[in-house]
Amino acid sequence: MRSTQRTGRADLRDALTVAVAVGVVGISFGALAPAAGLSPAMTMAMSLLVFAGGAQLLVTGVLAAGGGVWAAVAAGLVLNLRHLPFGLALARHLGGGWSRLPAAHVVTDESTAFVLARTGTPGRARRAFWTLGVAKYLCWQLGTAGGIVLGASVPDPAAFGLDAAFPAALLAMLVPMLRRIDARRVATAAAAVSLACAPFLPAGVPVLAGLLGVGAAGRGTGETGPAS
């Protein structure tokens, strides 16, 4: 019993740490999204209904660059395709029934790693998932709202270099994935295709064209480079 309590407290502490960090990113999103043309109401609605930090940053970044709505939405949907294997990996740890519907809304990269590291004790993975899911969701909404308020006091985000936050955030998501050799090949090919298309295609479309870089994955053995 005491062991379960200690584990529960440790999981709660770790979940809150992750959630607070996510909330800080939410502040950046809330401050910058209106500068890309989204109203405060649309910004909050995106956080409430989409709740996908990477996709939200990508969509807003495409809009800020002058891309069309359809290109932005398509880019966000493609990025979120990674949630399909996440859901498959988590399904057997979360039980069945209608609870899977709200669970699907809070599946993220962090929650997947968080849960899969806590599957040794019966019931622990499910509790950890909901603890992190609820904490992250609340912190993301609070961060977005706080960012909207703070952003309203900055007349020109570009003057403070805040417009660089979108590509910087996406780059921060990408870098940890580049330890695999095949991932580096795909990233290099995708960047080359996107840069080659940028002068000729509307904003946002080169990002989609970069999907052709997947063809560079090959059939390697999954060798990884040295850990950083």
N, C-alpha and C positions, 0 to 999 in steps of 0.2 A: 504493500500500500504506500509506504513512504517512498519507495523507489518510483512508483507511478506519479506521486505528487511532485517529486524532484524533477522528473522528466517533463511533466506538464509545465512547471515553472520555467524550466530551461527553454522549452519550445516557445512559451509565451514571450520570454525575453528576446529570443532570437527573432521571432515574428515581428515584434514591435520595432526592433532595430532595422529590419528590412523595410517595414512600412514607413518609418520616418524618412529613410533615404529616398524612397519612392515619392513621398510627399514633397521633398525638396525639388525633385525633377518636375513634379506637378506645378510648383510655383513658376518655374521657367516656362512651362507650356502655357499657363494662364496669363503670364505677362506678355508673351510673344504672339499668341494666336490672334488677338485683335489687330496687331500690326500687319498680319497677313490677310486681313479683310473679314475675319470672323467677328460677329457681334459677341458681347459677353454672354448672351443667352445661348447662342450657338456653341460657344466654347464650353460652357457648362454642360449643355446637352450632349456634346461629343464625349466628355469625360464620364457622364452618367450612363450613357447608352452604349458607347463603344468600349471604353475602359481597356485600352490597349496602347500603352505609352509609345512604343515604337511606331505603330501605325498612325497614331495621332500626330506625332512629330513629323513623320514622312508626308502625310496628307497636307499638313499645314505648311511644311517646307516647300512642297510643290506649288501650292497656291501662292505662297510668298514670292516664288520665282516667276510667277505669271502663268503657270500652267492651268489648264482647264479643270473643271470639276470632275469630269469623267476620268481623266488621266490620274488625278489625285486619288480618287476612290479606288480605281483599279490597282494603283501602286500599293495602297493600304491593304486591300484584300489579298494581294499576292504575298505581302509580307506576313500576313496573319495565317497563311496556309500552314505555317509551322505548328499551329495549334492542333492540327489533326493528329499528328503522332503524339503530341503531348496528351491529348484526350485519351488515346488508346493506352498510353502508359499508365495513366492515373485511374482509368475506369474500374479496375478490379480492386482498388484500394478505397473507393468512395462509396461502395454499396449501390443499390439500385433504387428504382422508384422515381417520383417526381423531383426529388432533391437534386437529381442530375441536371435539371434545367438551370436553376440558379448557380449550380457548381460550374457549369460550362462558361458562365459569364465572368467568373473570377479566375479562370485558368490562365496562368502567365508563365513566362520562363522561370521566374523566381519560385513560384509555387510548385512547379514541377520538380525542380531540383530539391526544394525544401521537403517535399513529401517523400520522394524516392530515397532520401537519406534517412528516413524514419519509418521504415517498413518492418523492422525486426520485432516490434511488440504489437500484438493484436489491438486494433483500434487506434493506435497512436497516429498512423498516417492520416486517417480520416479527421481526427481532432486537429492535427497540425494544419491540414489543408484549410479547414474552416477558420481556424484562428488567424492564419496569415491572410486568407482571402478577405475576411471582414475588415481586418486592420488595414490592409493595403487599400481596399476600396474606399474606406473612410478617409485615410490620409491623402489619397489621390484627389478626392473631391475637395477636401479642405485646402490642399496645396493649389489646386486650380483656382478656387475662389480667391485665395490670398494673392495669387499671381495676377488675377484680373484687377484687384484693388491696387496692387503695387504698380502694375503696368500703366494704369491710368495716370500715374504721376510722372511717367516718362514720355514726353511728347514725341521723341524720335529715338526708338530703340537702336537704330543703326549707329547713331552718334556715340553710343556707349559700347558698340561692338556686340550687342545682344543678338543681332541678326545671325551671328555665327553660331549661336547655340544649337540650331537645328542640325546642321551638318556635324557639329562636334558631338552631339548626343548620339547620332546615328553611328558615327565612327567609334564611339566608346562601346556601343553594342557589338560592333563588328570585330574589333581587335581581339577579344578573348577567343573568338572562333577560328582565328588564323593559325592556331598551333598545328592544325592538320595540313599536310602537304596538299591534299586535294582541295581543301578550302582555300588555300593560297592561290592555287591555279584558277579556281573559279572566280575568286575576287579580282585577280589580275585581268582575266579575260572579260569579266563584266565591266570593269572600269574602262578598259580599252574600247569596248563596244559603245558604252555610254558617251565617252569623250568624242569618239568618232562621229556619233549621231548628233551631238549637241548643237553644232552649227546649222543643222539642216532640219531638225524636228522641233515642234513646240515644246515648251518647258513641261517636264513631267514624263513625256514620251521616251526620252533617252533612258530614264530609269527602268521602264518596262523593257526596252530593247536590251538592256543589260542582262535580262534573264537568259539570253543566248549564251552567256558565260557558263551556264550549267553544263554545257556540252564539253567543257574542259575538265570535268571531274574525272573522266576516264574510269578505269576499272582497277584502281590501285588497291593495295593491300591494307589501306587504312593507317599507314605509317605516320607517326606524328613527329613533329619537330621537337627540339629541346624546349622544355617548359621555361617560361620567362619568370 
